[in-house]
Amino acid sequence: MASKLTVGPNDDLSMGQSALLGIQHVLAMDVYVVPFIIASIIGLTTKEASLLIQSTFIAAGVATIIQSYFCMKLPVAQGPSFIPIGAIAGIYFANSQDGNGWGTVLGAGLVGAILVVLLGMTGIFNRLIQMFVPQLVGGTIIFIIGLSLMPVALNDNVFQASGNLSQNILLAAISAGSLVFFAIIGARFPNKGRIFKISSVILALIIGCISAKFMGILDFSQVSNAQLFSLPQLPFVDFNFSFDLSSILTMVIIYIVLMAETTGTWFAVSHVVEQPLTDENINRGVIGEGIGCLVSALFGATPVTGYSTNAGIISITGVASKKVFVAAGAWFIVFGFSSKLSTLISSIPAPVIGGVFVIVCGIISISGLKVLKEVEIGEKEMYVIAIPMIMTLALTLIPKEFIQALPEFLQYFLSSSVATASIAAIFLNKMIPSDKQEIKVESVTVSDASEVLG
């Protein structure tokens, strides 16, 4: 079967090409959103919030390079996870009276990251994957990843974003339409149109920003006021680590949920780059995830995870080179040392991001369906696919007030629709007997009866 990739994971690219293609992964990832939300929740000053965003960029860059080039050796981009936000706020406020709020958050993250590294080194996590995640469950997880992100892309970035709703929808449609247009050109003209396909995401974002400028809603005023070069937070200078047992146990639970979610991303990436997810990949991936979270804590930032949006970008552009992801990591680090550049990224209008983001989400879901196409669908398989799909939509659309009223453990468990639905898929696959097993039992019973009658 011919490969649909334009550039494979191990194919060579020049530094200039890698830098250009890497920036579109950075632009599509919304890495600044998580630190911005956390800063708003716990009430950080503008300067403190800026430093947290810088640290997050640097941590994402270092973690991306570690994971894609040294550990997992697949094109996986790392960024701050949304899963720990509630736990981080809880740990911070529980320990803020002693002035150790953020230090306790970082200390718990540090210990949790070390435990994740140990899971990878011992191979325990890989054995769990082999036991509980066959092709049926893997395909379902990939499908629900895309499904869970679609409402986020549309609601948070388009429908509920600040500004005029009609303008937001128009901007999203322009950026989404541009992305599809360049993808069509690349498909229609494989040789001459190759540049449009591999650069389709960044071109769509540029056209979206130009359109926003004409509409008068592109605001770069904060960019001009930001410093070109600024140092990030330094451990034991700008912050310290504090260790609290209950906070550490809380973060360990978060890491377990985090690993369930990031495994789905690995399956998605493995599928789009047309390489099987080997035992070595998984073990090294877990180690890379742990080291990435460790680095993040050392830079004063929150836990990182693999971003599934990048799998969608690989599908659209056909570029899966690890060099591109190393370049993306380098861009993150550059942005982390420059308030001006990081502010420039965060100034891209949300509807522009949303228009590109929702197409990427759809591509991810289709990748999951392609995996499921190889599975014979019986009654068991219908339930294994359908129930997690329903749970994903329910947990994505359920009012946040309902989740916040639940016991703390359930809040952590339900904070990620992907992780919760993935666990449901694993449970259903183990608990529901397959049609083939039932037929085998019936045939044996008939055979035994024949012997008795004979």
N, C-alpha and C positions, 0 to 999 in steps of 0.2 A: 504494500500500500504506500503510495507516494506521500511524502511529508507535506503538511500544509504550512510549515514554518518557512519563513524567508531566511532567517538566521537562527541556527541551532544553538543550544547552550554552550557548546565548546568551540563554536566558530569564531574566527578572529575578526576584530573590527579595529579601525584606527582610533586613536584617542579622541579625535574630533567627533567622529561618528558616535562613539560611546557617550560622550558628553551631551551631544544633542538629543540622543535617544533616551539617555538617563533622566534628563530634566523633565520629560513629559510624565514619567512615573512619579517624580517628586510633586509636580503640579497637581496631579490627580489624587493625591493621597490625603489631603486635609489633615496633615500631621499636627498643625497648630490648634485644632479644635479641642482635643482632650485637655491639654494644659490650660487653655482658655476657660473651659467649663470648670475645671478644678479650682482655678484662681478665683472665679466668680463665686463658687460655692463657699469656699473657706475664707473669702474676704482678703485676698492678697492685695497689696498696693500695686500701682501701675508698674513701678520699677521691679517689684518682686515677680509680678506676672510676666514681665518681659524676660527676666532672667530664667524663669521656669520654661518659657517657650524656647529660648536659646538652648538650654540644657537638653530639652526634648529633641530638638533637631540634631544636636551632636550625638546623643545616645542612639537615635534612629539610624544615623549614618554609620557609626561604628558597628552597631548590631547588624545592619544590612551587609556590610563588608565581611564581618565574621561569619555570618550564616551562609551567604551565597558563594563565597570564595574559599573559605577555610574549613567550615564544618559540614553543613548539609551538601554544599556544592551543587545546588540547584538555584535557579533565579528566583529567590524569595526576598522580598523587601520587608523590612521590619519597621514598625511604628508603634506609638503608644496605644495601648488597648483601652477600649471603653469599659470593659468588664469591671475593673477595680475601682471605678469612680466613687460609687457609694461606700465601699469599704474604706477607701482612703479618707473620705470626709468623716466617717465614723471614728476611725483611729485618730485622726487629727483633733477632732473636738474632744474626744475622751481624754486626751493627753495634753491639751493646750493649756490647762490651768498651771501646769508646772513649766510651761514654756518649751516643752519637748514635743509639741504636736507633729511638726514636719520631720524632726529627727526620728521619732518613733515610726512614722510611715516608712522612711527610708531604711531604718534598721530592720523592720519586718520584711520589707522587700528584699533586702540583702540576704537574710537567712533563707527565705523562700526560694530565691534564685539558686543558692548553693544546693538545696535539696533537689531542685530540678536537674542540675548538672549531675548529681549522684544517680538520679533515675536513668539518665542517658548512659552514664559510664557502666552501670551494672546491667543494662539491657532490659530492665524490668518493664519499662514503658513499651518497648518494642514487642515483648511477649504478650502484653495486654492487647496491643493492636492486632497482632496475628490471631488472637483468640476471639476477639469481639468485633472486628471490622472487616468482613468479607466485601466482595464487589457490590452486593446489594446495599449494604449499609454505607459504604464509601460513596457510591453514586447518589444516594439519598442525601448525604451530608453536603456534597457539592451543590446539589440542587437547592437545598434550603438556605445555603449561604447566600446565593444570589437573590432568593426570594425574600430573605430577611432584610437585605440591604435596599431593596426597591422602595419601600415606604420611607426609609431614611432619606434616600436620594430625592424623592418627590416632596415629602412633607417638610423636612427640615431645611432643604436647600431651595425649594421652589414655593410651595403653597403657603408655608408659615414663615418664610424669610421676610426680613424687613423690606419695606417698599411697596410699590403698587403691584397688586396680584397680576394684573394683565401684562405689565412689563416683565414681571418675573417669568411668567409662562412663555412669553415671546422670546426672552433671552435664552431660556432653557431649550426651546424648540430650535432656535438658531444654532446653538452649540451642538445639540444632538443631531440636527440635520446636516451640519457641516461635517461631523464625524462620519456619518453614514455616506455622505457624498464622496469624501476622500477615500473611504473604504471601497466604494463602488469603482472609483477610478483605478485604484490599485488592482482590483479583481478583473476589470475589463482590459487593462493594459499591463500585464504582469511585468514587462520589462521597463518601459518608459514610465509607468505609473507607480513603480516600486517605492519611490521616494515619498509619494503621497500616502501610501499605505502605512509605511513604517513611521511616518511623522503625523499621522492622522489625529492623534490625541492633542498634541501641542498646537497644531494648526487650528483645530476646533476651539481650543481655549483662547487662542489669539483672536480669532474672528469673533468669539463671544465677548471678549474684552473690548474690542473695537466697537461692536454694536452697543455695549453698555456705555461707552464714551459718548457716542452719538445721542444716546437717551439721557445723558447727563447724570448717570448714577455710578460712574467709575470714579472713586475718590482716592487720590494718591497724596492727599495733604499730610497724612501721618508719615508717609515714606520720606518726604523732604525733611521732616523734623527728626527722624531717627539717625543714629550714628552709623557711619559706614563700618567701623570696626569697634567691637566691644568684647571684653572678656566675659566668659560664662561664669557660673558658680563654681567655686573650688571647694572640695571636701576639706573639713577641719579648719577652713578659713572663713567661708561664708555659711557653712552649716556643719552640724555634727550628727552622729548616729546615736540613737537611744534604743534600748531593747526591752520590750514588754511581752511577757509570755502570751497573754490573750490576743494581743495585736499580731504576734507571729502566727498563732494558730489560725486567726482570721485570714491572714494573707496566704497561708498554705492552702486553705480551702479555695481561695481565689485562684491560685496557681493551678490547682487541679482542674477547675472550670476553664481556665485559660488554655491549658494544654489540650483539652477536649475540642476547643474552638480552633486552635491553630493546626491541629491534625487535619481538619477539614480543608484548610488552606493548602496544606501539603498535598493532599489528594488532588485538589483542583490544579495546582501547578504541575504536578506529575502528569496529569492527563493532558494538559495543553502543550507541554513540552515533549510529549510522546516518549517519556522515559518511565519505566516502572519504578515504584517507590520501594527500594530495597531495604533489607534489614539495616545495612550500614547507613543508608540515608536517614532512616528514622532515628537510630541511636545518635548519630552525629548531629541530627537536627534538634533533638532534645537537648544535647550538650550546648549547641549553638544558641538555642532559646534561653537556656539558663545563664550562659555567659553574657548574652545580650541584656538580660534583666539585671545581672550583676553590674555591668557597665553603667546601665541606666541609673541604678541606685547610687553608684559612686559619683555620677555627675549631678545627683540631686533631682533626678526625674523619676517618672513612674514606669511600671513594667511595660515591656514591649512585646509585640506578637507579630506573626506573619500577616500581611495584608492581602486579602483575597482579591481586592480590586486589581492588583497587578497581574493576576492570572487572566482576567478579562482583557487587560491591555495587551498582553502577549497574544491572545487569540485574535484581537483586532489588527494588530500591527504585524504579526508573524515574526517578531523579533524576540528571541529567548536567550540571547547571549548573556552569560554571567558578567562579562565586562561592562555591559550596560548597567547592571545592578551595582557593580562596584562604583561606576561613575555616579549613579544615583546616590549611593552612600557618601561619596565625596562631596556632592552638591549639598547634601544635608549638613555635613560638617562645615562647609563654607558658610551656609546660611546661619549656622549656629554661632559663628564668630562675627556675624554682621547683623545688627538690629535692622539696618536699612533693607537688606535683602529678605530677611524673614518677614518683615512688615510688608514688603512688596508682594510676597506670596499670599499672605493673609488678606491682602486687599482685593484679590480676585473675587468678583461678586458671586455670592452663593448660588444664584440660579445658573450661572455659567458652568460652575462645577457640577451642579445637579443634572444638567442636560447631558453631560458626558458620563457622569456617574451612573445614571439609570440605564444607559446603553450597555455599559460595562457589566452591571448587575445582571441584565438579561443574558449576556453572553456566558456569564458564569453558570447560570441556571441551565442553559442549553448544554453546557459541558457535562453537567450532572446527568441530564437526560440521555446524552450519548453513551455514558457509562452504563446506565440502566437499560439501554437498548440491548446490551449484550446478555442481560439476565432474563431467564424465562419467567414471565409474570404469571403467578398463580394467585390463589386466594390469600395465602400468607404474605406474599410480596406486596399485594395491594394495601394491606394494613400497615406493613412496615414503611411504605412510602407515604401513605395518606395521613396517618396519625401525626408523624413529625411535621408534615406540611401544615396541618391544621394548627398544631401547637406553635409553630413558627409565626403564623399569621396572628394567632390569638395573643401571644406574648408581645408581638410588635405593636398591636393595636390597642391592647388593654390600657385603661387609664393608669398613669404612674401613681396616682394616689392610692389605688388598690394595692399595688406592689409594696408601697412604702408602709402600709398598715399591717403587713404580714410580719411574722417573727424574723429576726435578723438573718438567721441561716437560710430561710426560704428566699429572702431578698437577694442574697448572694447567688443562690441556686438559679433563680428565675431572672437574674439581671442580664443574662445572655440567652436570647431565644435560640441561637445556633447550638450552644452547648447543651441546653435543656432538651431540645429536639433531637440532638445527636444521641444523647443518653437514652432517650425514648426509643430511637431506632435500634440501638444495640439491644435493649431489653426486649423489645417485641420480636426481634430476629431470633433471640435465644428461647423465648417462651412459647411462641406459636409454632406448632409442628408443621412441617412442610407437607404439601400434597403428595410428594413422591414417597415420603415415609409412610403416610397413611395407606397408599396403594400397596406398598411392600408388605405391610402388616396384613392387609386384607387378603393378598395373594397367598401368604403363608397360611392364613387361617383356612382358606378354601382347600389348599393342598393337604393340610392336616385332616380336614373333614373327609376328604376323598379317601385318605388312608384308613380312617376309622370305618367308613362305609364299605371299603374294599375288603 
